[in-house]
Amino acid sequence: MDIKVFKDKCTGCKLCQKVCFYDAVDIKDKMAYINENCILCGACIEVCKFDAIEIKEQAPDMDFTDHRGIMVYLETHDGRVLDSGFELLSEANKLKKDLDTPLYALVVGNICQDEAKKAFRYGADWVYAAMHAVFENHFDDIYSKVLVKTIKKVKPDIFLGAATPFGRTLIPKVAAILKTGLTADCTGLAIDSQSKLLKQTRPTFGGNVLATIVCKKTRPQMATVRPHVMEKIEIDAPKQGQFKEIKIQPGHYGTQYKMTGTDKKQEESINLSDYEVIVAGGRGLGEGKNFSMLKELSEVLGAGLGASRAAVDSGWISYPHQVGQTGKTVNPKIYIACGISGAIQHLAGMQTSDIIVAINKDAAAPIFKVANYGIVGDVFEVVPKLIERIKSGKPLIE
Ligand SMILES: Cc1cc2nc3c(=O)[nH]c(=O)nc-3n(C[C@H](O)[C@H](O)[C@H](O)COP(=O)(O)OP(=O)(O)OC[C@H]3O[C@@H](n4cnc5c(N)ncnc54)[C@H](O)[C@@H]3O)c2cc1C
């Protein structure tokens, strides 16, 4: 596609400049000029009263030979690259061997060069770094501009990002701007030996089926991967690759958002593996405030507080409490699961506990298959009685 402004029709009225989300219109001498930020979204055409702008559609190009390499987006917070990015880079380092292709890291944030260069330790051949204060507030529209620009310039065949809360906002936006496909929340990535396409595997239908998805008709092939699913592998003797700083002109990185204030949550540091007893809550608790009941039980038992991913994803309790495949693996002496169904991914993190106690109102819940002691009942009746009994000092079973 190509965009054109007709000199004889344009009046330089600035309407197109006002609607452009990407700062892609410059007005000079009463005439609009489209700059390299343009992503051909067409917003300027819709608003133009003089039919002065046109996009010429070209037949879709199915020749992707100019796309090469795997690019991994590394998210940063408070001046540091998140581990989720290094995990993905480590996985991409394995994939690149099947493609014989370069591995690019794209680091964006208000960070320093040394931090960005850590990507070399996880296999990056090239590090592209956009380091500037404009990225401080994590406005996804600012980030999408630099991601889209770099992808268009470098033309990677594959683009990967972590499915963090920010990644889940940003990466679909980038895929939509580039008009390519995206497989979100993958748990497995591989290269098809014949077609050399990226096989993107993710659970579907509530986790009962694993679907493998390929992207044949557009580039890059894009996927996000949940943090902690892949292993972070630091290379013993990393080679020094190429470092490219992406120059940022703040004027080209405007935002539609307005910062009204920040409320920084203190990240809890809890090491569940330190506890001999763990009391864990799941979706059966109904809402976040009901965790106070489990907190009381954990306090009377001197236990750690765990949770299922459903409870963490609902925002009822923070991620360090999550037990399971994508959370912590624990093996305490006693694990008390309250309102947790016992999905395979949860069991993966706790089934080696010495004694498992399950409280669930559904007698057919899978958690009872691994439980040594099962209480079929409502957590809101059973847990307060347990607390009362423990506080009374009487034995639990007479
Ligand atoms: C790749 C991947 C990784 C995952 N990783 C993890 C992980 O690390 N950890 C994890 O936990 N999950 C993980 N999951 C999610 C997992 O598949 C389940 O969705 C999740 O464990 C369900 O949490 P839950 O048991 O709290 O909720 P649900 O499955 O909804 O179960 C709630 C249970 O509460 C019971 N209940 C409801 N009300 C009451 C009541 N009043 N009293 C008593 N019982 C009640 C219900 O009978 C039900 O059994 C992962 C999934 C995927 C796809």
The ligand as an ORCA input file, in Angstrom:
! r2SCAN-3c Opt
* xyz 0 1
  C      -0.736    -22.935     30.513
  C      -1.556    -22.897     31.758
  C      -0.906    -22.751     32.947
  C      -1.647    -22.719     34.124
  N      -0.987    -22.582     35.291
  C      -1.689    -22.638     36.430
  C      -1.040    -22.564     37.693
  O       0.157    -22.365     37.800
  N      -1.787    -22.673     38.801
  C      -3.148    -22.842     38.771
  O      -3.777    -22.922     39.845
  N      -3.780    -22.890     37.580
  C      -3.093    -22.784     36.430
  N      -3.761    -22.812     35.265
  C      -5.224    -22.707     35.277
  C      -5.915    -24.020     35.564
  O      -6.140    -24.697     34.338
  C      -7.288    -23.753     36.219
  O      -8.039    -22.900     35.380
  C      -7.187    -23.127     37.597
  O      -6.307    -23.863     38.400
  C      -8.583    -23.135     38.215
  O      -8.524    -22.505     39.448
  P      -9.582    -22.855     40.561
  O      -9.486    -24.304     40.920
  O      -9.411    -21.858     41.645
  O     -10.966    -22.505     39.870
  P     -12.095    -23.464     39.318
  O     -11.573    -24.475     38.410
  O     -13.181    -22.570     38.823
  O     -12.607    -24.232     40.604
  C     -13.289    -23.643     41.678
  C     -13.702    -24.780     42.603
  O     -14.289    -24.210     43.738
  C     -15.399    -25.033     44.133
  N     -16.298    -24.172     44.907
  C     -17.069    -23.144     44.449
  N     -17.706    -22.550     45.487
  C     -17.317    -23.213     46.589
  C     -17.640    -23.073     47.973
  N     -18.432    -22.096     48.403
  N     -17.097    -23.939     48.843
  C     -16.265    -24.947     48.430
  N     -15.936    -25.125     47.128
  C     -16.444    -24.250     46.230
  C     -15.981    -25.524     42.830
  O     -16.698    -26.734     43.052
  C     -14.724    -25.740     42.001
  O     -14.238    -27.063     42.114
  C      -3.052    -22.839     34.096
  C      -3.681    -22.982     32.864
  C      -2.944    -23.006     31.727
  C      -3.645    -23.183     30.434
*
